[in-house]
Amino acid sequence: MSTEYTATPMRIVDKRITLSRRGFLKGGGMAALGVGTLSASTLMTPAREALAQEFKVLGAATGNTLLVLARDIFPHDRISDRYYLQALEPLEAQAAADDKLKALLSEGVAALDRLAKLRFRKAYAALDKESERLSLLYVIEHGAFFQKVKGHMVTGFYDNKAVWPLFGYEGSSWEKGGYLNRGFDDIDWLDQA
């Protein structure tokens, strides 16, 4: 018994960033409307440090280090820090209910900062050179702190459906007939290298 299946054509996504002058001004106007709710210190704070303020349980300093650590473990230059924050939020929520996890994260960040200060005289998050930060991660990569953050980020970051389009992944395709007839070999991103 043979069944014939008609595949749905794959949606082709234009990956170029297009923004009209009107759209830019409209976005700027919306941002200006939201400024009234922000404090002056938040406006003067760099973006990552502003996001770190969201860490109420672990604290902003620990949160900032976790954001840098998460980006160093899973580096994607074109992905905003807010997606890394979204991936770390459940970990902080777990730390609020689990004192052992909170201690593991807080003490892990403190130990990483001590190691960074010993070698480079700066805290881990303050190191500008990625190579310096990575040299520290090679030292701690087998420890419980590093493994916990890494393990959580694998699912917390890559299971975030908001991140998928940024990687060019359109989600599940089996219910649409798979990728075979829907552009499985569309590797236009390779041409950009």
MDTraj code that builds the backbone (N, CA, C; nanometers):
import mdtraj as md
import numpy as np

residues = "MET SER THR GLU TYR THR ALA THR PRO MET ARG ILE VAL ASP LYS ARG ILE THR LEU SER ARG ARG GLY PHE LEU LYS GLY GLY GLY MET ALA ALA LEU GLY VAL GLY THR LEU SER ALA SER THR LEU MET THR PRO ALA ARG GLU ALA LEU ALA GLN GLU PHE LYS VAL LEU GLY ALA ALA THR GLY ASN THR LEU LEU VAL LEU ALA ARG ASP ILE PHE PRO HIS ASP ARG ILE SER ASP ARG TYR TYR LEU GLN ALA LEU GLU PRO LEU GLU ALA GLN ALA ALA ALA ASP ASP LYS LEU LYS ALA LEU LEU SER GLU GLY VAL ALA ALA LEU ASP ARG LEU ALA LYS LEU ARG PHE ARG LYS ALA TYR ALA ALA LEU ASP LYS GLU SER GLU ARG LEU SER LEU LEU TYR VAL ILE GLU HIS GLY ALA PHE PHE GLN LYS VAL LYS GLY HIS MET VAL THR GLY PHE TYR ASP ASN LYS ALA VAL TRP PRO LEU PHE GLY TYR GLU GLY SER SER TRP GLU LYS GLY GLY TYR LEU ASN ARG GLY PHE ASP ASP ILE ASP TRP LEU ASP GLN ALA".split()
xyz = np.array([
    [0.0851, -0.1164, 0.0000],
    [0.0000, 0.0000, 0.0000],
    [0.0898, 0.1228, 0.0000],
    [0.0738, 0.2034, -0.0990],
    [0.1566, 0.3231, -0.1053],
    [0.0712, 0.4462, -0.0772],
    [0.1256, 0.5318, 0.0014],
    [0.0564, 0.6576, 0.0292],
    [0.1384, 0.7692, -0.0306],
    [0.0697, 0.8607, -0.0905],
    [0.1384, 0.9738, -0.1516],
    [0.1210, 1.0943, -0.0616],
    [0.2290, 1.1616, -0.0426],
    [0.2269, 1.2774, 0.0473],
    [0.2691, 1.4009, -0.0305],
    [0.1953, 1.5063, -0.0153],
    [0.2309, 1.6333, -0.0771],
    [0.2911, 1.7219, 0.0303],
    [0.4164, 1.7553, 0.0118],
    [0.4867, 1.8360, 0.1117],
    [0.4493, 1.9835, 0.0973],
    [0.4420, 2.0493, 0.2098],
    [0.4191, 2.1931, 0.2126],
    [0.5517, 2.2619, 0.1845],
    [0.5549, 2.3590, 0.0941],
    [0.6826, 2.4258, 0.0672],
    [0.7341, 2.4977, 0.1909],
    [0.8653, 2.4982, 0.2048],
    [0.9287, 2.5629, 0.3188],
    [0.9222, 2.7137, 0.3042],
    [0.8976, 2.7793, 0.4138],
    [0.8953, 2.9250, 0.4162],
    [1.0379, 2.9748, 0.4046],
    [1.0636, 3.0641, 0.3122],
    [1.1959, 3.1225, 0.2956],
    [1.1994, 3.2516, 0.3758],
    [1.2961, 3.2613, 0.4650],
    [1.3067, 3.3764, 0.5534],
    [1.4206, 3.4662, 0.5053],
    [1.3895, 3.5921, 0.4857],
    [1.4928, 3.6896, 0.4506],
    [1.5653, 3.7254, 0.5788],
    [1.6933, 3.6915, 0.5870],
    [1.7686, 3.7079, 0.7113],
    [1.8362, 3.8436, 0.7212],
    [1.8205, 3.9251, 0.6196],
    [1.8801, 4.0581, 0.6270],
    [1.7982, 4.1455, 0.7206],
    [1.8664, 4.2273, 0.7955],
    [1.7989, 4.3184, 0.8868],
    [1.7582, 4.4419, 0.8073],
    [1.6298, 4.4664, 0.8051],
    [1.5806, 4.5842, 0.7337],
    [1.5043, 4.6703, 0.8328],
    [1.5361, 4.7963, 0.8317],
    [1.4701, 4.8889, 0.9212],
    [1.4547, 5.0207, 0.8479],
    [1.3327, 5.0655, 0.8369],
    [1.3082, 5.1927, 0.7698],
    [1.3319, 5.3069, 0.8679],
    [1.3468, 5.4240, 0.8139],
    [1.3647, 5.5427, 0.8975],
    [1.2436, 5.5599, 0.9888],
    [1.1260, 5.5383, 0.9327],
    [1.0023, 5.5509, 1.0096],
    [0.9990, 5.4486, 1.1237],
    [1.0388, 5.3246, 1.0934],
    [1.0419, 5.2215, 1.1967],
    [1.1414, 5.2532, 1.3063],
    [1.2573, 5.3053, 1.2674],
    [1.3580, 5.3435, 1.3652],
    [1.3055, 5.4538, 1.4566],
    [1.2451, 5.5552, 1.3961],
    [1.1918, 5.6659, 1.4753],
    [1.0775, 5.6199, 1.5647],
    [0.9953, 5.5314, 1.5116],
    [0.8842, 5.4785, 1.5909],
    [0.9373, 5.4012, 1.7119],
    [1.0394, 5.3181, 1.6901],
    [1.1006, 5.2437, 1.8005],
    [1.1659, 5.3363, 1.9008],
    [1.2300, 5.4417, 1.8515],
    [1.2931, 5.5390, 1.9407],
    [1.1903, 5.6123, 2.0233],
    [1.0760, 5.6416, 1.9624],
    [0.9678, 5.7082, 2.0358],
    [0.9114, 5.6190, 2.1438],
    [0.9006, 5.4881, 2.1146],
    [0.8500, 5.3942, 2.2139],
    [0.9502, 5.3814, 2.3289],
    [1.0771, 5.3832, 2.2951],
    [1.1789, 5.3758, 2.3999],
    [1.1744, 5.5001, 2.4875],
    [1.1502, 5.6142, 2.4266],
    [1.1432, 5.7388, 2.5028],
    [1.0248, 5.7369, 2.5986],
    [0.9151, 5.6735, 2.5575],
    [0.7995, 5.6634, 2.6461],
    [0.8305, 5.5777, 2.7684],
    [0.9132, 5.4759, 2.7510],
    [0.9461, 5.3876, 2.8624],
    [1.0540, 5.4427, 2.9538],
    [1.1218, 5.5462, 2.9129],
    [1.2313, 5.6014, 2.9920],
    [1.1830, 5.6526, 3.1266],
    [1.0612, 5.6998, 3.1344],
    [1.0096, 5.7553, 3.2586],
    [1.0087, 5.6552, 3.3726],
    [1.0039, 5.5251, 3.3405],
    [0.9991, 5.4238, 3.4459],
    [1.1378, 5.3799, 3.4900],
    [1.2427, 5.4226, 3.4192],
    [1.3773, 5.3823, 3.4530],
    [1.4456, 5.4876, 3.5386],
    [1.5316, 5.4424, 3.6255],
    [1.6065, 5.5375, 3.7069],
    [1.7251, 5.5900, 3.6274],
    [1.7800, 5.7004, 3.6694],
    [1.8949, 5.7591, 3.6014],
    [2.0147, 5.6648, 3.6079],
    [2.0296, 5.5921, 3.7180],
    [2.1440, 5.5008, 3.7295],
    [2.1310, 5.3849, 3.6320],
    [2.0082, 5.3397, 3.6057],
    [1.9883, 5.2318, 3.5100],
    [2.0230, 5.2776, 3.3698],
    [1.9901, 5.4017, 3.3373],
    [2.0210, 5.4542, 3.2046],
    [2.1706, 5.4680, 3.1837],
    [2.2442, 5.4899, 3.2883],
    [2.3881, 5.5078, 3.2777],
    [2.4624, 5.3745, 3.2846],
    [2.3947, 5.2673, 3.3179],
    [2.4566, 5.1368, 3.3343],
    [2.4658, 5.0659, 3.1993],
    [2.5798, 5.0022, 3.1704],
    [2.5886, 4.9235, 3.0478],
    [2.4810, 4.8153, 3.0449],
    [2.4453, 4.7714, 2.9257],
    [2.3326, 4.6795, 2.9068],
    [2.3431, 4.5529, 2.9912],
    [2.4587, 4.4880, 2.9930],
    [2.4725, 4.3631, 3.0681],
    [2.4535, 4.3871, 3.2173],
    [2.5088, 4.4957, 3.2676],
    [2.4948, 4.5259, 3.4093],
    [2.3500, 4.5621, 3.4435],
    [2.2800, 4.6237, 3.3494],
    [2.1378, 4.6533, 3.3711],
    [2.0582, 4.5239, 3.3775],
    [2.0897, 4.4279, 3.2914],
    [2.0224, 4.2982, 3.2953],
    [2.0550, 4.2236, 3.4245],
    [2.1755, 4.2407, 3.4740],
    [2.2164, 4.1726, 3.5968],
    [2.1340, 4.2183, 3.7169],
    [2.0752, 4.3356, 3.7082],
    [1.9896, 4.3858, 3.8164],
    [1.8663, 4.2969, 3.8364],
    [1.8347, 4.2150, 3.7367],
    [1.7194, 4.1246, 3.7450],
    [1.7438, 4.0085, 3.8424],
    [1.8674, 3.9857, 3.8790],
    [1.9003, 3.8766, 3.9712],
    [1.8762, 3.9240, 4.1140],
    [1.7564, 3.9014, 4.1628],
    [1.7187, 3.9471, 4.2970],
    [1.7665, 3.8511, 4.4058],
    [1.7674, 3.7226, 4.3770],
    [1.8054, 3.6215, 4.4754],
    [1.9575, 3.6121, 4.4865],
    [2.0242, 3.6020, 4.3737],
    [2.1696, 3.5850, 4.3726],
    [2.2446, 3.7170, 4.3793],
    [2.1794, 3.8264, 4.3436],
    [2.2426, 3.9573, 4.3455],
    [2.2967, 3.9962, 4.2088],
    [2.3089, 4.1249, 4.1877],
    [2.3503, 4.1777, 4.0573],
    [2.4935, 4.1387, 4.0218],
    [2.5838, 4.1407, 4.1174],
    [2.7239, 4.1072, 4.0884],
    [2.7354, 3.9617, 4.0438],
    [2.6698, 3.8717, 4.1147],
    [2.6707, 3.7306, 4.0770],
    [2.6008, 3.7119, 3.9434],
    [2.4893, 3.7821, 3.9245],
    [2.4158, 3.7743, 3.7985],
    [2.4990, 3.8197, 3.6806],
    [2.5729, 3.9275, 3.6981],
    [2.6586, 3.9790, 3.5912],
    [2.7649, 3.8755, 3.5536],
    [2.8249, 3.8143, 3.6542],
    [2.9261, 3.7118, 3.6283],
    [2.8646, 3.5911, 3.5593],
    [2.7444, 3.5511, 3.6007],
    [2.6772, 3.4382, 3.5362],
    [2.6454, 3.4683, 3.3900],
    [2.6068, 3.5921, 3.3608],
    [2.5800, 3.6300, 3.2211],
    [2.7070, 3.6201, 3.1366],
    [2.8183, 3.6689, 3.1888],
    [2.9452, 3.6615, 3.1156],
    [2.9871, 3.5156, 3.1002],
    [2.9734, 3.4380, 3.2069],
    [3.0087, 3.2965, 3.2045],
    [2.9248, 3.2216, 3.1018],
    [2.7935, 3.2448, 3.1017],
    [2.7041, 3.1771, 3.0071],
    [2.7427, 3.2101, 2.8634],
    [2.7750, 3.3357, 2.8378],
    [2.8148, 3.3769, 2.7030],
    [2.9495, 3.3147, 2.6652],
    [3.0400, 3.2996, 2.7622],
    [3.1691, 3.2380, 2.7329],
    [3.1551, 3.0887, 2.7060],
    [3.0624, 3.0229, 2.7743],
    [3.0417, 2.8803, 2.7523],
    [2.9736, 2.8565, 2.6179],
    [2.8738, 2.9374, 2.5864],
    [2.7993, 2.9260, 2.4607],
    [2.8048, 3.0593, 2.3869],
    [2.9170, 3.0873, 2.3208],
    [2.9345, 3.2191, 2.2589],
    [2.8597, 3.2330, 2.1258],
    [2.7744, 3.3312, 2.1204],
    [2.7041, 3.3670, 1.9972],
    [2.7031, 3.5186, 1.9911],
    [2.7910, 3.5741, 1.9116],
    [2.8090, 3.7190, 1.9081],
    [2.6837, 3.7947, 1.8660],
    [2.6006, 3.7339, 1.7855],
    [2.4823, 3.8043, 1.7347],
    [2.3592, 3.7885, 1.8226],
    [2.3728, 3.7170, 1.9325],
    [2.2602, 3.6931, 2.0230],
    [2.2712, 3.7889, 2.1410],
    [2.1631, 3.8560, 2.1699],
    [2.1591, 3.9544, 2.2781],
    [2.1716, 3.8869, 2.4156],
    [2.2259, 3.9627, 2.5097],
    [2.2378, 3.9132, 2.6474],
    [2.1020, 3.8822, 2.7093],
    [1.9962, 3.9433, 2.6604],
    [1.8650, 3.9183, 2.7211],
    [1.8226, 3.7731, 2.7053],
    [1.8669, 3.7058, 2.5982],
    [1.8350, 3.5636, 2.5815],
    [1.9144, 3.4775, 2.6799],
    [2.0349, 3.5205, 2.7108],
    [2.1129, 3.4507, 2.8129],
    [2.0461, 3.4699, 2.9495],
    [1.9956, 3.5901, 2.9741],
    [1.9236, 3.6166, 3.0987],
    [1.8003, 3.5272, 3.1083],
    [1.7244, 3.5172, 2.9987],
    [1.6056, 3.4320, 2.9989],
    [1.6413, 3.2876, 3.0313],
    [1.7566, 3.2433, 2.9851],
    [1.7994, 3.1061, 3.0131],
    [1.8416, 3.0882, 3.1590],
    [1.8939, 3.1944, 3.2192],
    [1.9403, 3.1861, 3.3580],
    [1.8304, 3.2117, 3.4609],
    [1.7211, 3.2742, 3.4199],
    [1.6130, 3.3064, 3.5148],
    [1.5595, 3.1838, 3.5889],
    [1.5332, 3.0710, 3.5209],
    [1.4860, 2.9535, 3.5961],
    [1.5884, 2.9016, 3.6972],
    [1.7166, 2.9172, 3.6663],
    [1.8213, 2.8745, 3.7595],
    [1.8163, 2.9596, 3.8861],
    [1.7953, 3.0895, 3.8687],
    [1.7840, 3.1752, 3.9866],
    [1.6569, 3.1431, 4.0645],
    [1.5479, 3.1137, 3.9941],
    [1.4237, 3.0767, 4.0629],
    [1.4432, 2.9489, 4.1448],
    [1.5184, 2.8536, 4.0908],
    [1.5489, 2.7310, 4.1656],
    [1.6354, 2.7630, 4.2874],
    [1.7279, 2.8571, 4.2715],
    [1.8168, 2.8953, 4.3824],
    [1.7389, 2.9602, 4.4953],
    [1.6277, 3.0255, 4.4636],
    [1.5448, 3.0872, 4.5671],
    [1.4833, 2.9820, 4.6583],
    [1.4560, 2.8643, 4.6024],
    [1.3929, 2.7583, 4.6801],
    [1.4931, 2.6539, 4.7315],
    [1.6155, 2.6574, 4.6820],
    [1.7145, 2.5560, 4.7152],
    [1.8420, 2.6237, 4.7654],
    [1.8641, 2.6193, 4.8963],
    [1.9805, 2.6853, 4.9568],
    [2.1128, 2.6254, 4.9085],
    [2.1142, 2.4936, 4.8812],
    [2.2371, 2.4304, 4.8329],
    [2.2743, 2.4841, 4.6941],
    [2.1756, 2.5003, 4.6088],
    [2.2016, 2.5537, 4.4750],
    [2.2453, 2.6992, 4.4829],
    [2.1794, 2.7748, 4.5685],
    [2.2172, 2.9153, 4.5858],
    [2.3623, 2.9258, 4.6330],
    [2.4009, 2.8421, 4.7272],
    [2.5382, 2.8418, 4.7773],
    [2.6358, 2.7982, 4.6678],
    [2.5979, 2.6962, 4.5897],
    [2.6838, 2.6492, 4.4810],
    [2.7113, 2.7618, 4.3812],
    [2.6072, 2.8348, 4.3438],
    [2.6232, 2.9427, 4.2460],
    [2.7005, 3.0607, 4.3045],
    [2.6638, 3.1023, 4.4233],
    [2.7309, 3.2167, 4.4864],
    [2.8777, 3.1870, 4.5146],
    [2.9043, 3.0698, 4.5716],
    [3.0417, 3.0313, 4.6032],
    [3.1219, 3.0037, 4.4767],
    [3.0564, 2.9509, 4.3741],
    [3.1241, 2.9258, 4.2466],
    [3.1686, 3.0546, 4.1809],
    [3.0814, 3.1551, 4.1824],
    [3.1177, 3.2862, 4.1267],
    [3.2293, 3.3485, 4.2098],
    [3.2205, 3.3381, 4.3418],
    [3.3247, 3.3946, 4.4284],
    [3.4595, 3.3271, 4.4023],
    [3.4598, 3.1952, 4.3866],
    [3.5842, 3.1223, 4.3590],
    [3.6403, 3.1607, 4.2218],
    [3.5526, 3.1775, 4.1241],
    [3.5958, 3.2188, 3.9902],
    [3.6565, 3.3593, 3.9942],
    [3.5951, 3.4473, 4.0707],
    [3.6497, 3.5828, 4.0859],
    [3.7852, 3.5812, 4.1573],
    [3.7989, 3.4958, 4.2610],
    [3.9281, 3.4855, 4.3309],
    [4.0372, 3.4366, 4.2358],
    [4.0037, 3.3379, 4.1551],
    [4.0993, 3.2840, 4.0586],
    [4.1382, 3.3910, 3.9557],
    [4.0400, 3.4666, 3.9093],
    [4.0659, 3.5731, 3.8119],
    [4.1540, 3.6822, 3.8726],
    [4.1254, 3.7180, 3.9962],
    [4.2062, 3.8221, 4.0620],
    [4.3476, 3.7734, 4.0895],
    [4.3629, 3.6468, 4.1199],
    [4.4948, 3.5898, 4.1439],
    [4.5791, 3.5933, 4.0161],
    [4.5167, 3.5582, 3.9046],
    [4.5906, 3.5522, 3.7780],
    [4.5989, 3.6860, 3.7043],
    [4.4869, 3.7620, 3.7047],
    [4.4799, 3.8811, 3.6191],
    [4.4497, 4.0114, 3.6937],
    [4.4335, 4.0015, 3.8257],
    [4.4094, 4.1182, 3.9116],
    [4.2772, 4.1897, 3.8830],
    [4.1829, 4.1179, 3.8276],
    [4.0485, 4.1700, 3.8021],
    [3.9484, 4.0573, 3.8263],
    [3.8254, 4.0968, 3.8547],
    [3.7189, 3.9970, 3.8665],
    [3.6919, 3.9369, 3.7287],
    [3.6357, 3.8179, 3.7278],
    [3.6107, 3.7454, 3.6024],
    [3.5320, 3.8299, 3.5015],
    [3.4223, 3.8886, 3.5431],
    [3.3367, 3.9654, 3.4516],
    [3.4040, 4.0929, 3.4028],
    [3.5061, 4.1389, 3.4728],
    [3.5758, 4.2621, 3.4338],
    [3.6893, 4.2372, 3.3349],
    [3.7200, 4.1112, 3.3082],
    [3.8268, 4.0793, 3.2132],
    [3.7793, 4.1074, 3.0712],
    [3.8537, 4.1877, 2.9992],
    [3.8153, 4.2247, 2.8635],
    [3.8500, 4.1179, 2.7607],
    [3.9596, 4.0478, 2.7833],
    [4.0054, 3.9492, 2.6859],
    [3.9353, 3.8156, 2.7075],
    [3.8705, 3.7691, 2.6031],
    [3.8030, 3.6404, 2.6096],
    [3.9020, 3.5283, 2.6384],
    [4.0207, 3.5368, 2.5834],
    [4.1221, 3.4324, 2.6054],
    [4.1578, 3.4192, 2.7532],
    [4.1596, 3.5303, 2.8263],
    [4.1880, 3.5246, 2.9698],
    [4.0742, 3.4553, 3.0445],
    [3.9510, 3.4903, 3.0087],
    [3.8358, 3.4279, 3.0743],
    [3.8315, 3.2778, 3.0437],
    [3.8584, 3.2420, 2.9186],
    [3.8549, 3.1005, 2.8815],
    [3.9639, 3.0204, 2.9535],
    [4.0792, 3.0810, 2.9737],
    [4.1854, 3.0096, 3.0467],
    [4.1392, 2.9748, 3.1879],
    [4.0571, 3.0600, 3.2471],
    [4.0025, 3.0326, 3.3808],
    [3.8974, 2.9221, 3.3754],
    [3.8194, 2.9222, 3.2691],
    [3.7153, 2.8192, 3.2569],
    [3.7747, 2.6804, 3.2385],
    [3.8896, 2.6723, 3.1714],
    [3.9555, 2.5423, 3.1566],
    [3.9980, 2.4871, 3.2929],
    [4.0268, 2.5744, 3.3866],
    [4.0667, 2.5321, 3.5203],
    [3.9470, 2.4758, 3.5977],
    [3.8295, 2.5354, 3.5806],
    [3.7123, 2.4959, 3.6615],
    [3.6129, 2.4073, 3.5872],
    [3.6409, 2.3711, 3.4629],
    [3.5411, 2.3043, 3.3792],
    [3.4904, 2.1709, 3.4331],
    [3.5634, 2.1039, 3.5187],
    [3.5185, 1.9750, 3.5712],
    [3.4509, 1.9879, 3.7073],
    [3.4436, 2.1082, 3.7609],
    [3.3830, 2.1299, 3.8917],
    [3.2301, 2.1352, 3.8859],
    [3.1683, 2.1207, 4.0002],
    [3.0217, 2.1168, 4.0099],
    [2.9580, 2.2483, 3.9657],
    [3.0186, 2.3603, 4.0000],
    [2.9636, 2.4913, 3.9624],
    [2.9567, 2.5062, 3.8107],
    [3.0679, 2.4830, 3.7432],
    [3.0723, 2.4966, 3.5976],
    [2.9754, 2.3995, 3.5318],
    [2.9744, 2.2753, 3.5758],
    [2.8876, 2.1739, 3.5166],
    [2.7398, 2.2075, 3.5359],
    [2.7058, 2.2660, 3.6506],
    [2.5667, 2.3038, 3.6756],
    [2.5230, 2.4139, 3.5798],
    [2.6035, 2.5178, 3.5657],
    [2.5688, 2.6287, 3.4764],
    [2.5648, 2.5803, 3.3322],
    [2.6642, 2.5053, 3.2913],
    [2.6701, 2.4538, 3.1541],
    [2.5502, 2.3635, 3.1244],
    [2.5219, 2.2704, 3.2138],
    [2.4094, 2.1785, 3.1940],
    [2.2765, 2.2510, 3.1857],
    [2.2612, 2.3517, 3.2704],
    [2.1365, 2.4283, 3.2674],
    [2.1248, 2.5102, 3.1388],
    [2.2344, 2.5696, 3.0955],
    [2.2322, 2.6539, 2.9765],
    [2.2037, 2.5756, 2.8493],
    [2.2457, 2.4519, 2.8419],
    [2.2200, 2.3720, 2.7221],
    [2.0701, 2.3699, 2.6922],
    [1.9915, 2.3406, 2.7938],
    [1.8474, 2.3361, 2.7716],
    [1.7833, 2.4737, 2.7857],
    [1.8270, 2.5507, 2.8830],
    [1.7654, 2.6817, 2.9059],
    [1.7838, 2.7780, 2.7906],
    [1.8963, 2.7682, 2.7229],
    [1.9254, 2.8597, 2.6129],
    [1.8725, 2.8050, 2.4805],
    [1.9079, 2.6834, 2.4467],
    [1.8738, 2.6294, 2.3152],
    [1.7294, 2.5806, 2.3038],
    [1.6599, 2.5630, 2.4148],
    [1.5176, 2.5282, 2.4088],
    [1.4276, 2.6516, 2.4045],
    [1.4860, 2.7687, 2.4084],
    [1.4096, 2.8930, 2.4033],
    [1.3660, 2.9176, 2.2592],
    [1.2364, 2.9070, 2.2337],
    [1.1847, 2.9215, 2.0971],
    [1.2100, 3.0605, 2.0398],
    [1.2316, 3.1583, 2.1251],
    [1.2608, 3.2939, 2.0765],
    [1.4004, 3.3014, 2.0142],
    [1.4888, 3.2093, 2.0501],
    [1.6250, 3.2081, 1.9972],
    [1.6321, 3.1343, 1.8636],
    [1.5433, 3.0401, 1.8412],
    [1.5489, 2.9561, 1.7226],
    [1.5591, 3.0347, 1.5911],
    [1.4757, 3.1349, 1.5700],
    [1.4869, 3.2077, 1.4429],
    [1.6216, 3.2776, 1.4252],
    [1.6870, 3.3130, 1.5339],
    [1.8168, 3.3784, 1.5254],
    [1.9240, 3.2832, 1.4747],
    [1.8997, 3.1529, 1.4892],
    [1.9900, 3.0517, 1.4366],
    [1.9440, 3.0001, 1.3005],
    [1.8294, 3.0479, 1.2532],
    [1.7765, 3.0010, 1.1264],
    [1.6963, 2.8729, 1.1389],
    [1.6651, 2.8303, 1.2605],
    [1.5883, 2.7083, 1.2833],
    [1.4408, 2.7452, 1.2924],
    [1.3605, 2.6779, 1.2146],
    [1.2181, 2.7101, 1.2104],
    [1.1337, 2.6217, 1.2998],
    [1.1963, 2.5371, 1.3756],
    [1.1221, 2.4511, 1.4659],
    [1.0930, 2.3152, 1.4036],
    [1.0060, 2.2431, 1.4668],
    [0.9713, 2.1082, 1.4236],
    [0.9160, 2.1096, 1.2820],
    [0.9496, 2.0067, 1.2042],
    [0.9008, 2.0023, 1.0663],
    [0.8281, 1.8730, 1.0319],
    [0.8264, 1.7771, 1.1222],
    [0.7673, 1.6477, 1.0879],
    [0.6207, 1.6615, 1.0495],
    [0.5501, 1.7506, 1.1186],
    [0.4077, 1.7666, 1.0880],
    [0.3849, 1.8402, 0.9555],
    [0.4910, 1.8906, 0.8954],
    [0.4823, 1.9603, 0.7664],
    [0.5482, 1.8786, 0.6560],
    [0.5819, 1.7548, 0.6863],
    [0.6418, 1.6686, 0.5851],
    [0.7919, 1.6595, 0.5927],
    [0.8515, 1.7152, 0.6952],
    [0.9958, 1.7086, 0.7101],
    [1.0664, 1.8157, 0.6299],
    [1.1986, 1.8050, 0.6265],
    [1.2793, 1.9052, 0.5580],
    [1.3164, 1.8652, 0.4159],
    [1.2993, 1.7392, 0.3814],
    [1.3491, 1.6891, 0.2547],
    [1.3038, 1.7730, 0.1359],
    [1.1766, 1.8052, 0.1304],
    [1.1244, 1.8839, 0.0188],
    [1.0960, 2.0285, 0.0589],
    [1.1537, 2.0692, 0.1682],
    [1.1248, 2.2031, 0.2188],
    [1.2525, 2.2839, 0.2441],
    [1.3591, 2.2569, 0.1715],
    [1.4781, 2.3391, 0.1828],
    [1.5824, 2.2886, 0.2793],
    [1.5921, 2.1548, 0.2966],
    [1.6915, 2.1022, 0.3908],
    [1.8338, 2.1422, 0.3517],
    [1.8541, 2.1670, 0.2225],
    [1.9884, 2.2001, 0.1760],
    [2.0087, 2.3500, 0.1568],
    [1.9224, 2.4287, 0.2152],
    [1.9345, 2.5737, 0.2066],
    [2.0379, 2.6192, 0.3092],
    [2.1600, 2.6320, 0.2640],
    [2.2672, 2.6709, 0.3553],
    [2.3237, 2.8063, 0.3143],
    [2.2375, 2.9010, 0.2926],
    [2.2822, 3.0332, 0.2512],
    [2.3690, 3.1003, 0.3574],
    [2.3566, 3.0567, 0.4812],
    [2.4391, 3.1135, 0.5880],
    [2.5861, 3.0805, 0.5686],
    [2.6162, 2.9722, 0.4939],
    [2.7533, 2.9335, 0.4691],
    [2.8239, 3.0345, 0.3793],
    [2.7482, 3.0977, 0.2910],
    [2.8048, 3.1967, 0.2000],
    [2.8524, 3.3209, 0.2725],
    [2.8038, 3.3435, 0.3942],
    [2.8386, 3.4651, 0.4693],
    [2.9743, 3.4537, 0.5372],
    [3.0284, 3.3339, 0.5436],
    [3.1550, 3.3144, 0.6159],
    [3.2729, 3.3749, 0.5438],
])
top = md.Topology()
chain = top.add_chain()
for i, resn in enumerate(residues, 1):
    res = top.add_residue(resn, chain, resSeq=i)
    for name in ("N", "CA", "C"):
        top.add_atom(name, md.element.get_by_symbol(name[0]), res)
traj = md.Trajectory(xyz[None], top)
